[in-house]
Amino acid sequence: MIKMSSGTFNWGIIGTGGIANAFCDDISRLSNHRVSAVLSRSIENAKKFATDRKDCNPYDNNIAFVNDEKIDAVYVATPNTLHCQQSILAIQSKKPVLCEKPFAMNYDEAFSMISASKQYSTTLLDGMWMRYLPHIKTLKRLLSEEKIGNIESVYACHGQNLRCYPNPRLWTKNLGGGSLLDLGIYVISFSHMILGKPEKIFAESVFTEKNVDAKTSMIFQYANGAIANLSCSMYDTQPNRAVIAGTKGFIEIDPTFYAPTSMKLCTNEGEISIYKNEYEGHGLREQAIEMEYCVKNNLNESSKMLHRESLEVIEIMDKVRTEIGLSFK
């Protein structure tokens, strides 16, 4: 077990799918975090989810769930179109929220969620779990120390062959399906973390028969001359690595770049520094640790991903959707 502060931190989980189970499994590595409640559309699914988790209360009623006094924070792990309303409902009950990526369907939803967080003085964290990982902390340090000089280019891809994966949330428009929201959010958030908001956005997509994007390629151009080359796909498996290139060298993040992994720094003089991956587990628990820290320190947001950054990432996503002609209305 990983030692943390005294006292138990109780999570309420909304959703019973794969990512909810992965989150619960990963926080089981923490000595003081546990799942005390779960909310599902059906009480049968909630009870099934709660079976293997000691003293976990199952719910199929939203109000009863958010009023559970044991819950210290809520993890929203439902289809994309439900993130906004479920997050705000929890926040209005003064329950801190960790909302899975994508944070919201669009800028207006994200703004409403953040406004509720401020109004009710309640913590709201963006569940872009990559931002909370140890290798990202190391990456930021290397960049701040200008180990590769001025950044000229960013490359990142995220492709998985999901053709035989029938989960409706990936393929159905009214659930916010498509590669951009499910996979592209990672490469966009990564480029934003490195370079901020782009000045120009170019994007092209291939669409499924149900009119969600199966694969999308993007080029972001920045005011300082830097360029980000990004791609996502639900049709083919891609290397899932990322490269940041600068005037003095480059940093290559091994697959999978958004999960705990190794990386190397290569200078123009041929020097290579290896940063090994010694992390155990999935990596989702780093968000839980950050949530506990924010709650105990009365912080509405995390310095690892500020609300401003969440809004900017969603704004970029909106612009990409406009560029490729993808609408969820």
PEDA-V536699 format. One record per residue. RES is the residue in one small letter. SS is DSSP state (helix for helix, strand for strand, loop for the rest). PSI is psi in whole degrees, -180 to 180 (none if undefined). D_FIRST is the distance of its C-alpha to the first C-alpha in Angstrom with 1 decimal. Layout:
res-><RES:RES>
ss-><SS:SS>
psi-><PSI:PSI>
d_first-><D_FIRST:D_FIRST>
//
This chain:
res-><m:i:k:m:s:s:g:t:f:n:w:g:i:i:g:t:g:g:i:a:n:a:f:c:d:d:i:s:r:l:s:n:h:r:v:s:a:v:l:s:r:s:i:e:n:a:k:k:f:a:t:d:r:k:d:c:n:p:y:d:n:n:i:a:f:v:n:d:e:k:i:d:a:v:y:v:a:t:p:n:t:l:h:c:q:q:s:i:l:a:i:q:s:k:k:p:v:l:c:e:k:p:f:a:m:n:y:d:e:a:f:s:m:i:s:a:s:k:q:y:s:t:t:l:l:d:g:m:w:m:r:y:l:p:h:i:k:t:l:k:r:l:l:s:e:e:k:i:g:n:i:e:s:v:y:a:c:h:g:q:n:l:r:c:y:p:n:p:r:l:w:t:k:n:l:g:g:g:s:l:l:d:l:g:i:y:v:i:s:f:s:h:m:i:l:g:k:p:e:k:i:f:a:e:s:v:f:t:e:k:n:v:d:a:k:t:s:m:i:f:q:y:a:n:g:a:i:a:n:l:s:c:s:m:y:d:t:q:p:n:r:a:v:i:a:g:t:k:g:f:i:e:i:d:p:t:f:y:a:p:t:s:m:k:l:c:t:n:e:g:e:i:s:i:y:k:n:e:y:e:g:h:g:l:r:e:q:a:i:e:m:e:y:c:v:k:n:n:l:n:e:s:s:k:m:l:h:r:e:s:l:e:v:i:e:i:m:d:k:v:r:t:e:i:g:l:s:f:k>
ss-><loop:strand:loop:loop:loop:loop:loop:loop:strand:strand:strand:strand:strand:strand:loop:loop:loop:helix:helix:helix:helix:helix:helix:helix:helix:helix:helix:loop:loop:strand:loop:loop:strand:strand:strand:strand:strand:strand:strand:loop:loop:loop:helix:helix:helix:helix:helix:helix:helix:helix:helix:loop:loop:loop:loop:loop:strand:strand:strand:loop:loop:helix:helix:helix:helix:helix:loop:loop:loop:loop:loop:loop:strand:strand:strand:strand:loop:loop:loop:helix:helix:helix:helix:helix:helix:helix:helix:helix:helix:helix:helix:helix:loop:loop:loop:strand:strand:strand:strand:strand:loop:loop:loop:loop:loop:loop:helix:helix:helix:helix:helix:helix:helix:helix:helix:helix:helix:helix:helix:loop:loop:loop:loop:strand:strand:strand:strand:loop:helix:helix:helix:helix:loop:helix:helix:helix:helix:helix:helix:helix:helix:helix:helix:helix:loop:loop:loop:loop:loop:loop:strand:strand:strand:strand:strand:strand:strand:strand:strand:loop:loop:loop:loop:loop:loop:loop:loop:helix:helix:helix:helix:loop:helix:helix:helix:loop:loop:loop:helix:helix:helix:helix:helix:helix:helix:helix:helix:helix:helix:helix:helix:helix:helix:helix:helix:loop:loop:loop:loop:strand:strand:strand:strand:strand:strand:strand:strand:loop:loop:loop:loop:loop:strand:strand:strand:strand:strand:strand:strand:strand:strand:loop:loop:loop:loop:loop:strand:strand:strand:strand:strand:strand:strand:loop:loop:loop:loop:loop:loop:loop:loop:strand:strand:strand:strand:strand:loop:loop:strand:strand:strand:strand:strand:loop:loop:loop:loop:loop:loop:loop:loop:loop:strand:strand:strand:strand:strand:loop:loop:loop:loop:strand:strand:strand:strand:loop:loop:loop:loop:loop:loop:loop:loop:loop:helix:helix:helix:helix:helix:helix:helix:helix:helix:helix:helix:helix:loop:loop:loop:loop:loop:strand:loop:loop:strand:loop:helix:helix:helix:helix:helix:helix:helix:helix:helix:helix:helix:helix:helix:helix:helix:helix:helix:helix:loop:loop:loop:loop:loop>
psi-><146:122:133:-164:164:157:150:136:114:129:140:128:129:113:149:20:-165:-43:-33:-43:-40:-41:-47:-41:-39:-38:-12:-14:-12:141:-23:13:138:162:119:-11:152:140:130:164:-29:140:-27:-46:-39:-44:-39:-43:-38:-17:-46:10:115:132:40:119:124:140:150:12:121:-47:-43:-38:-53:-17:2:115:-16:-24:124:-27:154:136:116:113:50:175:152:-39:-12:-8:-46:-56:-38:-37:-47:-39:-45:-43:-39:-21:15:31:118:147:133:112:126:157:153:141:-39:170:-29:177:-43:-42:-46:-41:-41:-41:-45:-37:-40:-40:-43:-44:-41:7:51:135:135:119:140:125:34:84:-25:-39:-18:0:153:-40:-25:-36:-43:-43:-46:-38:-45:-39:-40:-29:2:41:-27:16:-151:133:128:-37:148:134:133:138:149:101:134:136:97:17:-34:9:105:1:120:-29:-22:-31:-6:128:-42:1:8:38:177:160:-31:-51:-35:-40:-40:-25:-33:-47:-34:-44:-37:-48:-37:-40:-35:-44:-9:-153:133:157:-36:146:129:134:148:148:158:131:153:174:-22:13:37:157:127:-35:144:134:140:145:123:131:136:158:-29:5:-8:155:139:130:112:148:155:151:141:3:-22:148:124:168:-27:42:167:147:133:119:136:-173:-18:-3:-160:159:126:124:122:161:139:127:-29:0:168:126:177:167:166:148:125:122:164:-21:1:5:137:128:128:135:102:155:114:17:141:134:-178:-44:-9:-23:-18:-32:-39:-42:-43:-38:-47:-42:-46:-42:-45:-20:14:45:131:-24:165:141:-16:-21:95:157:-37:-40:-40:-43:-42:-39:-45:-35:-41:-43:-43:-42:-37:-43:-39:-41:-39:-7:35:120:143:13:none>
d_first-><0.0:3.8:6.2:9.2:12.4:13.3:14.4:13.5:14.5:16.4:17.5:20.8:21.3:24.9:25.5:24.3:24.8:22.9:21.3:20.2:18.5:16.9:15.6:14.2:12.5:10.9:9.8:8.1:5.2:5.4:5.2:8.9:10.4:12.4:15.7:18.5:21.6:23.1:26.6:28.7:32.5:32.7:31.3:31.0:28.5:26.5:26.5:25.5:22.5:21.5:21.9:18.6:16.8:17.0:19.5:20.1:23.7:25.8:28.6:31.5:33.0:32.1:33.3:31.6:28.3:28.5:29.8:26.7:25.9:22.3:21.5:20.3:20.6:22.1:21.2:24.6:24.4:28.0:31.0:32.2:35.2:33.1:30.8:33.3:34.5:31.1:29.6:32.6:32.6:29.1:30.0:33.2:31.2:29.3:26.1:24.2:24.2:22.3:24.9:24.6:26.9:29.8:29.5:33.0:36.0:38.2:38.7:40.2:37.2:34.8:37.2:37.3:33.5:33.3:36.3:34.7:31.6:34.1:36.3:33.6:31.6:28.5:25.7:26.2:24.1:25.3:22.9:23.9:20.3:21.8:22.7:19.2:18.0:17.8:20.8:22.8:22.3:23.6:26.4:27.5:27.7:29.8:32.1:32.5:33.5:36.0:35.0:36.8:39.5:40.6:39.0:41.6:39.9:36.7:36.2:33.5:33.6:31.6:33.2:32.1:34.7:34.1:37.6:36.5:33.7:35.5:33.1:35.8:33.8:34.4:38.1:39.4:41.0:40.6:36.8:36.7:36.5:37.2:35.6:36.0:33.8:31.1:31.0:33.4:31.3:28.9:31.8:33.5:30.5:30.0:33.6:33.7:30.8:32.9:36.5:36.5:39.2:41.7:45.4:46.5:44.8:46.2:44.7:45.8:44.4:45.2:45.0:44.3:47.0:45.2:45.5:42.0:41.3:40.2:39.9:40.5:41.3:41.5:42.9:42.1:44.5:43.8:46.2:45.5:46.4:42.9:42.4:39.4:39.8:37.4:37.3:35.6:36.5:35.8:38.4:37.3:34.2:34.2:32.4:30.0:30.1:31.2:33.5:34.5:37.8:39.6:42.6:40.8:38.7:36.0:32.2:31.2:27.8:27.1:26.6:24.9:25.6:23.8:20.5:18.2:20.9:23.0:26.3:29.3:31.9:35.5:38.3:42.0:42.6:40.5:37.5:34.2:30.7:27.7:24.3:21.9:19.0:15.8:13.5:11.2:11.6:14.4:14.2:15.1:12.1:13.8:16.5:14.4:13.3:17.0:18.2:16.4:18.0:21.3:21.5:20.9:23.4:25.9:26.1:27.8:26.6:24.2:25.7:23.9:26.2:29.0:31.0:33.9:32.2:31.3:35.0:36.2:34.2:35.6:39.0:38.9:37.9:40.9:43.2:42.1:42.8:46.2:46.9:46.2:47.7:44.7:44.9:43.0:45.7>
//
